Amino acid sequence: MSKFKIKVARIETGTGSRADPHVCVTFQIKRAEVSFQVPIRLSVSDYDDTEMVQAARSALHRTFAELAAQSRDWSLSATDLRKLSRMSLRPKTQTTRARHRKQ
């Protein structure tokens, strides 16, 4: 499996509806057909300009680590996935039937 390509797509400053000015560092994440962006908001007063991207990268890592921990129970083994595939209630096409006979 190929690695994800992660790059900073843009950096924006603003105050928005908050009294405290913030920076929004948006990361572009790509791998094959999958592509999405993740915005990370940081307070301007918390970090120096030169540290903002480093802090945003750390926040991005923390976000995905928390997501991985929350979804750990969703993980299925290869055997479980095969069982699910065989249980499919969709009508089988000629191609699908032939593929299942080979297994």
A tleap script that builds the chain and sets N, CA, C and O, in Angstrom:
source leaprc.protein.ff14SB
mol = sequence {
  NMET SER LYS PHE LYS ILE LYS VAL ALA ARG
  ILE GLU THR GLY THR GLY SER ARG ALA ASP
  PRO HIE VAL CYS VAL THR PHE GLN ILE LYS
  ARG ALA GLU VAL SER PHE GLN VAL PRO ILE
  ARG LEU SER VAL SER ASP TYR ASP ASP THR
  GLU MET VAL GLN ALA ALA ARG SER ALA LEU
  HIE ARG THR PHE ALA GLU LEU ALA ALA GLN
  SER ARG ASP TRP SER LEU SER ALA THR ASP
  LEU ARG LYS LEU SER ARG MET SER LEU ARG
  PRO LYS THR GLN THR THR ARG ALA ARG HIE
  ARG LYS CGLN
}
set mol.1.N position { 0.838 -1.166 0.000 }
set mol.1.CA position { 0.000 0.000 0.000 }
set mol.1.C position { 0.893 1.242 0.000 }
set mol.1.O position { 1.869 1.311 0.748 }
set mol.2.N position { 0.557 2.212 -0.834 }
set mol.2.CA position { 1.375 3.415 -0.934 }
set mol.2.C position { 1.125 4.346 0.252 }
set mol.2.O position { 0.091 4.279 0.916 }
set mol.3.N position { 2.098 5.208 0.493 }
set mol.3.CA position { 1.986 6.155 1.594 }
set mol.3.C position { 1.062 7.304 1.217 }
set mol.3.O position { 0.872 7.606 0.039 }
set mol.4.N position { 0.498 7.931 2.226 }
set mol.4.CA position { -0.269 9.149 2.012 }
set mol.4.C position { 0.702 10.286 1.733 }
set mol.4.O position { 1.797 10.330 2.294 }
set mol.5.N position { 0.300 11.197 0.871 }
set mol.5.CA position { 1.055 12.428 0.650 }
set mol.5.C position { 0.341 13.509 1.441 }
set mol.5.O position { -0.838 13.783 1.217 }
set mol.6.N position { 1.061 14.117 2.362 }
set mol.6.CA position { 0.474 15.145 3.218 }
set mol.6.C position { 1.245 16.432 3.007 }
set mol.6.O position { 2.462 16.476 3.185 }
set mol.7.N position { 0.527 17.483 2.624 }
set mol.7.CA position { 1.190 18.772 2.428 }
set mol.7.C position { 0.306 19.885 2.967 }
set mol.7.O position { -0.905 19.726 3.117 }
set mol.8.N position { 0.938 21.011 3.253 }
set mol.8.CA position { 0.192 22.186 3.686 }
set mol.8.C position { -0.449 22.794 2.448 }
set mol.8.O position { 0.250 23.210 1.524 }
set mol.9.N position { -1.766 22.847 2.427 }
set mol.9.CA position { -2.494 23.397 1.281 }
set mol.9.C position { -2.586 24.914 1.380 }
set mol.9.O position { -2.428 25.617 0.383 }
set mol.10.N position { -2.843 25.415 2.585 }
set mol.10.CA position { -2.910 26.866 2.765 }
set mol.10.C position { -2.830 27.217 4.248 }
set mol.10.O position { -3.086 26.399 5.131 }
set mol.11.N position { -2.465 28.469 4.471 }
set mol.11.CA position { -2.412 29.021 5.821 }
set mol.11.C position { -3.192 30.328 5.783 }
set mol.11.O position { -2.888 31.226 4.998 }
set mol.12.N position { -4.199 30.419 6.639 }
set mol.12.CA position { -5.043 31.614 6.660 }
set mol.12.C position { -5.110 32.171 8.075 }
set mol.12.O position { -5.120 31.420 9.050 }
set mol.13.N position { -5.157 33.487 8.176 }
set mol.13.CA position { -5.334 34.126 9.474 }
set mol.13.C position { -6.704 34.777 9.512 }
set mol.13.O position { -7.275 35.119 8.477 }
set mol.14.N position { -7.213 34.940 10.703 }
set mol.14.CA position { -8.510 35.589 10.834 }
set mol.14.C position { -8.949 35.640 12.268 }
set mol.14.O position { -8.333 35.048 13.154 }
set mol.15.N position { -10.026 36.358 12.481 }
set mol.15.CA position { -10.598 36.433 13.819 }
set mol.15.C position { -11.925 35.700 13.863 }
set mol.15.O position { -12.322 35.193 14.912 }
set mol.16.N position { -12.610 35.639 12.741 }
set mol.16.CA position { -13.893 34.939 12.704 }
set mol.16.C position { -14.826 35.477 13.756 }
set mol.16.O position { -14.894 36.688 13.966 }
set mol.17.N position { -15.542 34.603 14.418 }
set mol.17.CA position { -16.468 35.028 15.469 }
set mol.17.C position { -15.789 35.040 16.838 }
set mol.17.O position { -16.414 35.365 17.848 }
set mol.18.N position { -14.533 34.689 16.859 }
set mol.18.CA position { -13.802 34.628 18.126 }
set mol.18.C position { -13.058 35.940 18.363 }
set mol.18.O position { -12.630 36.606 17.420 }
set mol.19.N position { -12.913 36.294 19.623 }
set mol.19.CA position { -12.171 37.506 19.964 }
set mol.19.C position { -10.675 37.285 19.774 }
set mol.19.O position { -9.937 38.218 19.458 }
set mol.20.N position { -10.236 36.049 19.968 }
set mol.20.CA position { -8.817 35.714 19.855 }
set mol.20.C position { -8.475 35.397 18.400 }
set mol.20.O position { -9.059 34.483 17.819 }
set mol.21.N position { -7.539 36.136 17.801 }
set mol.21.CA position { -7.167 35.830 16.407 }
set mol.21.C position { -6.575 34.420 16.299 }
set mol.21.O position { -5.938 33.922 17.227 }
set mol.22.N position { -6.801 33.797 15.152 }
set mol.22.CA position { -6.332 32.429 14.964 }
set mol.22.C position { -5.693 32.263 13.587 }
set mol.22.O position { -5.840 33.099 12.694 }
set mol.23.N position { -4.986 31.161 13.458 }
set mol.23.CA position { -4.420 30.750 12.177 }
set mol.23.C position { -5.048 29.405 11.851 }
set mol.23.O position { -5.181 28.547 12.723 }
set mol.24.N position { -5.432 29.226 10.601 }
set mol.24.CA position { -5.971 27.947 10.155 }
set mol.24.C position { -4.985 27.366 9.140 }
set mol.24.O position { -4.822 27.897 8.042 }
set mol.25.N position { -4.340 26.278 9.521 }
set mol.25.CA position { -3.419 25.572 8.629 }
set mol.25.C position { -4.210 24.397 8.060 }
set mol.25.O position { -4.655 23.520 8.800 }
set mol.26.N position { -4.381 24.389 6.735 }
set mol.26.CA position { -5.150 23.322 6.091 }
set mol.26.C position { -4.199 22.354 5.410 }
set mol.26.O position { -3.377 22.750 4.584 }
set mol.27.N position { -4.320 21.088 5.761 }
set mol.27.CA position { -3.494 20.038 5.172 }
set mol.27.C position { -4.271 19.337 4.063 }
set mol.27.O position { -5.459 19.050 4.210 }
set mol.28.N position { -3.589 19.064 2.953 }
set mol.28.CA position { -4.142 18.272 1.854 }
set mol.28.C position { -3.572 16.870 2.007 }
set mol.28.O position { -2.355 16.698 2.069 }
set mol.29.N position { -4.441 15.869 2.066 }
set mol.29.CA position { -4.017 14.483 2.255 }
set mol.29.C position { -4.476 13.685 1.046 }
set mol.29.O position { -5.655 13.701 0.694 }
set mol.30.N position { -3.530 12.980 0.404 }
set mol.30.CA position { -3.848 12.228 -0.816 }
set mol.30.C position { -3.189 10.861 -0.797 }
set mol.30.O position { -2.083 10.682 -0.286 }
set mol.31.N position { -3.905 9.900 -1.370 }
set mol.31.CA position { -3.342 8.589 -1.686 }
set mol.31.C position { -4.279 7.952 -2.704 }
set mol.31.O position { -5.454 7.719 -2.421 }
set mol.32.N position { -3.752 7.677 -3.880 }
set mol.32.CA position { -4.533 7.084 -4.972 }
set mol.32.C position { -5.815 7.881 -5.185 }
set mol.32.O position { -5.760 9.075 -5.479 }
set mol.33.N position { -6.961 7.236 -5.040 }
set mol.33.CA position { -8.258 7.883 -5.286 }
set mol.33.C position { -8.753 8.708 -4.102 }
set mol.33.O position { -9.717 9.462 -4.229 }
set mol.34.N position { -8.102 8.567 -2.960 }
set mol.34.CA position { -8.540 9.254 -1.748 }
set mol.34.C position { -7.856 10.609 -1.648 }
set mol.34.O position { -6.632 10.706 -1.746 }
set mol.35.N position { -8.652 11.653 -1.452 }
set mol.35.CA position { -8.111 12.999 -1.298 }
set mol.35.C position { -9.052 13.804 -0.410 }
set mol.35.O position { -10.255 13.866 -0.663 }
set mol.36.N position { -8.497 14.416 0.627 }
set mol.36.CA position { -9.324 15.250 1.499 }
set mol.36.C position { -8.452 16.283 2.198 }
set mol.36.O position { -7.226 16.174 2.217 }
set mol.37.N position { -9.106 17.287 2.770 }
set mol.37.CA position { -8.400 18.342 3.482 }
set mol.37.C position { -8.815 18.341 4.945 }
set mol.37.O position { -9.955 18.025 5.288 }
set mol.38.N position { -7.858 18.704 5.801 }
set mol.38.CA position { -8.127 18.793 7.232 }
set mol.38.C position { -7.648 20.158 7.721 }
set mol.38.O position { -6.451 20.444 7.682 }
set mol.39.N position { -8.572 20.999 8.179 }
set mol.39.CA position { -8.168 22.295 8.729 }
set mol.39.C position { -7.813 22.161 10.211 }
set mol.39.O position { -8.518 21.496 10.970 }
set mol.40.N position { -6.728 22.792 10.606 }
set mol.40.CA position { -6.304 22.804 12.007 }
set mol.40.C position { -6.250 24.267 12.450 }
set mol.40.O position { -5.503 25.065 11.883 }
set mol.41.N position { -7.035 24.610 13.453 }
set mol.41.CA position { -7.064 25.984 13.972 }
set mol.41.C position { -6.149 26.098 15.180 }
set mol.41.O position { -6.165 25.258 16.079 }
set mol.42.N position { -5.351 27.158 15.177 }
set mol.42.CA position { -4.456 27.433 16.298 }
set mol.42.C position { -4.586 28.900 16.683 }
set mol.42.O position { -4.803 29.758 15.827 }
set mol.43.N position { -4.455 29.176 17.949 }
set mol.43.CA position { -4.498 30.552 18.419 }
set mol.43.C position { -3.180 31.245 18.079 }
set mol.43.O position { -2.105 30.680 18.279 }
set mol.44.N position { -3.269 32.467 17.567 }
set mol.44.CA position { -2.073 33.235 17.198 }
set mol.44.C position { -1.213 33.494 18.430 }
set mol.44.O position { 0.013 33.540 18.333 }
set mol.45.N position { -1.845 33.661 19.575 }
set mol.45.CA position { -1.093 33.983 20.789 }
set mol.45.C position { -0.344 32.783 21.369 }
set mol.45.O position { 0.540 32.961 22.207 }
set mol.46.N position { -0.680 31.571 20.942 }
set mol.46.CA position { -0.038 30.375 21.500 }
set mol.46.C position { 1.319 30.053 20.887 }
set mol.46.O position { 2.173 29.461 21.547 }
set mol.47.N position { 1.525 30.438 19.628 }
set mol.47.CA position { 2.749 30.038 18.927 }
set mol.47.C position { 3.310 31.191 18.113 }
set mol.47.O position { 2.575 32.056 17.636 }
set mol.48.N position { 4.618 31.185 17.965 }
set mol.48.CA position { 5.309 32.131 17.100 }
set mol.48.C position { 5.025 31.753 15.646 }
set mol.48.O position { 4.731 30.593 15.358 }
set mol.49.N position { 5.109 32.710 14.735 }
set mol.49.CA position { 4.861 32.442 13.309 }
set mol.49.C position { 5.684 31.273 12.786 }
set mol.49.O position { 5.196 30.470 11.991 }
set mol.50.N position { 6.930 31.178 13.233 }
set mol.50.CA position { 7.817 30.131 12.720 }
set mol.50.C position { 7.468 28.749 13.270 }
set mol.50.O position { 7.897 27.735 12.720 }
set mol.51.N position { 6.693 28.707 14.352 }
set mol.51.CA position { 6.330 27.427 14.977 }
set mol.51.C position { 4.937 26.940 14.582 }
set mol.51.O position { 4.547 25.828 14.936 }
set mol.52.N position { 4.187 27.766 13.852 }
set mol.52.CA position { 2.779 27.480 13.578 }
set mol.52.C position { 2.577 26.167 12.803 }
set mol.52.O position { 1.713 25.370 13.168 }
set mol.53.N position { 3.351 25.936 11.752 }
set mol.53.CA position { 3.179 24.714 10.950 }
set mol.53.C position { 3.571 23.487 11.774 }
set mol.53.O position { 2.912 22.450 11.700 }
set mol.54.N position { 4.642 23.605 12.557 }
set mol.54.CA position { 5.055 22.490 13.423 }
set mol.54.C position { 3.952 22.143 14.422 }
set mol.54.O position { 3.647 20.970 14.637 }
set mol.55.N position { 3.362 23.161 15.026 }
set mol.55.CA position { 2.286 22.942 15.995 }
set mol.55.C position { 1.060 22.336 15.303 }
set mol.55.O position { 0.394 21.469 15.868 }
set mol.56.N position { 0.767 22.790 14.091 }
set mol.56.CA position { -0.377 22.252 13.340 }
set mol.56.C position { -0.140 20.791 12.971 }
set mol.56.O position { -1.066 19.983 13.024 }
set mol.57.N position { 1.087 20.447 12.599 }
set mol.57.CA position { 1.402 19.042 12.287 }
set mol.57.C position { 1.184 18.158 13.509 }
set mol.57.O position { 0.646 17.056 13.408 }
set mol.58.N position { 1.608 18.657 14.657 }
set mol.58.CA position { 1.424 17.904 15.894 }
set mol.58.C position { -0.066 17.721 16.196 }
set mol.58.O position { -0.493 16.639 16.600 }
set mol.59.N position { -0.849 18.776 15.999 }
set mol.59.CA position { -2.297 18.691 16.224 }
set mol.59.C position { -2.945 17.719 15.236 }
set mol.59.O position { -3.863 16.984 15.599 }
set mol.60.N position { -2.471 17.715 13.991 }
set mol.60.CA position { -2.992 16.780 12.984 }
set mol.60.C position { -2.712 15.334 13.408 }
set mol.60.O position { -3.586 14.472 13.325 }
set mol.61.N position { -1.487 15.086 13.860 }
set mol.61.CA position { -1.121 13.741 14.333 }
set mol.61.C position { -2.011 13.320 15.506 }
set mol.61.O position { -2.524 12.202 15.537 }
set mol.62.N position { -2.185 14.219 16.460 }
set mol.62.CA position { -3.013 13.927 17.632 }
set mol.62.C position { -4.455 13.605 17.219 }
set mol.62.O position { -5.080 12.694 17.762 }
set mol.63.N position { -4.968 14.368 16.251 }
set mol.63.CA position { -6.332 14.150 15.761 }
set mol.63.C position { -6.489 12.753 15.179 }
set mol.63.O position { -7.446 12.048 15.498 }
set mol.64.N position { -5.541 12.348 14.319 }
set mol.64.CA position { -5.642 11.023 13.701 }
set mol.64.C position { -5.364 9.903 14.697 }
set mol.64.O position { -5.925 8.814 14.569 }
set mol.65.N position { -4.508 10.151 15.687 }
set mol.65.CA position { -4.261 9.146 16.728 }
set mol.65.C position { -5.538 8.907 17.534 }
set mol.65.O position { -5.873 7.766 17.852 }
set mol.66.N position { -6.251 9.993 17.864 }
set mol.66.CA position { -7.512 9.862 18.593 }
set mol.66.C position { -8.564 9.153 17.739 }
set mol.66.O position { -9.318 8.320 18.242 }
set mol.67.N position { -8.611 9.485 16.455 }
set mol.67.CA position { -9.554 8.835 15.539 }
set mol.67.C position { -9.265 7.336 15.435 }
set mol.67.O position { -10.184 6.517 15.457 }
set mol.68.N position { -7.987 6.987 15.322 }
set mol.68.CA position { -7.605 5.572 15.246 }
set mol.68.C position { -8.009 4.834 16.524 }
set mol.68.O position { -8.501 3.707 16.467 }
set mol.69.N position { -7.801 5.474 17.671 }
set mol.69.CA position { -8.160 4.840 18.943 }
set mol.69.C position { -9.674 4.647 19.054 }
set mol.69.O position { -10.138 3.608 19.523 }
set mol.70.N position { -10.444 5.655 18.619 }
set mol.70.CA position { -11.901 5.557 18.701 }
set mol.70.C position { -12.470 4.495 17.773 }
set mol.70.O position { -13.507 3.902 18.070 }
set mol.71.N position { -11.805 4.251 16.660 }
set mol.71.CA position { -12.346 3.312 15.667 }
set mol.71.C position { -11.644 1.950 15.690 }
set mol.71.O position { -11.870 1.123 14.807 }
set mol.72.N position { -10.810 1.718 16.680 }
set mol.72.CA position { -10.054 0.462 16.770 }
set mol.72.C position { -10.973 -0.761 16.740 }
set mol.72.O position { -10.642 -1.765 16.109 }
set mol.73.N position { -12.105 -0.689 17.407 }
set mol.73.CA position { -13.036 -1.827 17.458 }
set mol.73.C position { -13.703 -2.112 16.118 }
set mol.73.O position { -14.310 -3.170 15.953 }
set mol.74.N position { -13.608 -1.209 15.173 }
set mol.74.CA position { -14.217 -1.400 13.854 }
set mol.74.C position { -13.359 -2.272 12.950 }
set mol.74.O position { -13.840 -2.755 11.925 }
set mol.75.N position { -12.120 -2.477 13.305 }
set mol.75.CA position { -11.180 -3.208 12.460 }
set mol.75.C position { -11.612 -4.668 12.302 }
set mol.75.O position { -11.966 -5.330 13.277 }
set mol.76.N position { -11.578 -5.156 11.063 }
set mol.76.CA position { -11.933 -6.548 10.770 }
set mol.76.C position { -10.719 -7.282 10.214 }
set mol.76.O position { -9.916 -6.704 9.482 }
set mol.77.N position { -10.595 -8.539 10.560 }
set mol.77.CA position { -9.515 -9.366 10.016 }
set mol.77.C position { -9.857 -9.737 8.577 }
set mol.77.O position { -10.990 -9.549 8.134 }
set mol.78.N position { -8.884 -10.256 7.859 }
set mol.78.CA position { -9.112 -10.709 6.483 }
set mol.78.C position { -10.177 -11.808 6.461 }
set mol.78.O position { -11.003 -11.858 5.550 }
set mol.79.N position { -10.156 -12.681 7.460 }
set mol.79.CA position { -11.150 -13.759 7.558 }
set mol.79.C position { -12.552 -13.185 7.752 }
set mol.79.O position { -13.506 -13.631 7.115 }
set mol.80.N position { -12.670 -12.196 8.633 }
set mol.80.CA position { -13.974 -11.560 8.866 }
set mol.80.C position { -14.497 -10.897 7.599 }
set mol.80.O position { -15.687 -10.984 7.296 }
set mol.81.N position { -13.614 -10.236 6.861 }
set mol.81.CA position { -14.029 -9.585 5.612 }
set mol.81.C position { -14.510 -10.607 4.586 }
set mol.81.O position { -15.489 -10.366 3.879 }
set mol.82.N position { -13.820 -11.755 4.500 }
set mol.82.CA position { -14.253 -12.815 3.577 }
set mol.82.C position { -15.633 -13.341 3.963 }
set mol.82.O position { -16.486 -13.559 3.101 }
set mol.83.N position { -15.846 -13.543 5.264 }
set mol.83.CA position { -17.154 -14.017 5.738 }
set mol.83.C position { -18.254 -13.020 5.368 }
set mol.83.O position { -19.327 -13.416 4.914 }
set mol.84.N position { -17.989 -11.745 5.560 }
set mol.84.CA position { -18.974 -10.719 5.207 }
set mol.84.C position { -19.269 -10.734 3.717 }
set mol.84.O position { -20.418 -10.596 3.300 }
set mol.85.N position { -18.236 -10.901 2.930 }
set mol.85.CA position { -18.403 -10.923 1.481 }
set mol.85.C position { -19.291 -12.090 1.060 }
set mol.85.O position { -20.127 -11.948 0.168 }
set mol.86.N position { -19.112 -13.216 1.688 }
set mol.86.CA position { -19.912 -14.407 1.352 }
set mol.86.C position { -21.354 -14.282 1.828 }
set mol.86.O position { -22.249 -14.921 1.276 }
set mol.87.N position { -21.580 -13.464 2.848 }
set mol.87.CA position { -22.923 -13.282 3.389 }
set mol.87.C position { -23.737 -12.257 2.603 }
set mol.87.O position { -24.916 -12.058 2.894 }
set mol.88.N position { -23.147 -11.624 1.644 }
set mol.88.CA position { -23.808 -10.556 0.899 }
set mol.88.C position { -25.180 -10.995 0.400 }
set mol.88.O position { -25.329 -12.089 -0.144 }
set mol.89.N position { -26.169 -10.144 0.586 }
set mol.89.CA position { -27.537 -10.456 0.177 }
set mol.89.C position { -27.851 -9.946 -1.222 }
set mol.89.O position { -28.947 -10.176 -1.733 }
set mol.90.N position { -26.915 -9.265 -1.835 }
set mol.90.CA position { -27.134 -8.776 -3.195 }
set mol.90.C position { -27.188 -9.945 -4.160 }
set mol.90.O position { -26.489 -10.940 -3.974 }
set mol.91.N position { -28.020 -9.829 -5.197 }
set mol.91.CA position { -28.031 -10.894 -6.207 }
set mol.91.C position { -26.663 -10.990 -6.876 }
set mol.91.O position { -26.052 -9.975 -7.210 }
set mol.92.N position { -26.201 -12.193 -7.062 }
set mol.92.CA position { -24.884 -12.404 -7.663 }
set mol.92.C position { -24.985 -12.339 -9.181 }
set mol.92.O position { -25.915 -12.878 -9.783 }
set mol.93.N position { -24.012 -11.670 -9.785 }
set mol.93.CA position { -23.936 -11.608 -11.247 }
set mol.93.C position { -23.120 -12.792 -11.729 }
set mol.93.O position { -22.506 -13.488 -10.921 }
set mol.94.N position { -23.103 -13.029 -13.019 }
set mol.94.CA position { -22.308 -14.126 -13.588 }
set mol.94.C position { -20.846 -13.994 -13.179 }
set mol.94.O position { -20.225 -14.979 -12.782 }
set mol.95.N position { -20.295 -12.798 -13.270 }
set mol.95.CA position { -18.885 -12.578 -12.931 }
set mol.95.C position { -18.628 -12.909 -11.471 }
set mol.95.O position { -17.639 -13.570 -11.150 }
set mol.96.N position { -19.507 -12.459 -10.582 }
set mol.96.CA position { -19.340 -12.712 -9.156 }
set mol.96.C position { -19.428 -14.200 -8.847 }
set mol.96.O position { -18.636 -14.712 -8.056 }
set mol.97.N position { -20.378 -14.901 -9.458 }
set mol.97.CA position { -20.510 -16.350 -9.228 }
set mol.97.C position { -19.256 -17.091 -9.659 }
set mol.97.O position { -18.773 -17.971 -8.946 }
set mol.98.N position { -18.730 -16.739 -10.821 }
set mol.98.CA position { -17.521 -17.401 -11.326 }
set mol.98.C position { -16.347 -17.157 -10.387 }
set mol.98.O position { -15.545 -18.060 -10.151 }
set mol.99.N position { -16.239 -15.957 -9.855 }
set mol.99.CA position { -15.143 -15.626 -8.954 }
set mol.99.C position { -15.259 -16.437 -7.671 }
set mol.99.O position { -14.245 -16.920 -7.167 }
set mol.100.N position { -16.468 -16.603 -7.123 }
set mol.100.CA position { -16.653 -17.372 -5.893 }
set mol.100.C position { -16.378 -18.857 -6.106 }
set mol.100.O position { -15.890 -19.521 -5.191 }
set mol.101.N position { -16.673 -19.389 -7.275 }
set mol.101.CA position { -16.392 -20.806 -7.552 }
set mol.101.C position { -14.894 -21.079 -7.559 }
set mol.101.O position { -14.459 -22.159 -7.159 }
set mol.102.N position { -14.104 -20.114 -8.010 }
set mol.102.CA position { -12.645 -20.290 -8.075 }
set mol.102.C position { -12.033 -20.356 -6.686 }
set mol.102.O position { -10.989 -20.982 -6.504 }
set mol.103.N position { -12.663 -19.720 -5.700 }
set mol.103.CA position { -12.103 -19.678 -4.341 }
set mol.103.C position { -12.354 -20.969 -3.707 }
set mol.103.O position { -11.973 -21.175 -2.555 }
savepdb mol mol.pdb
quit
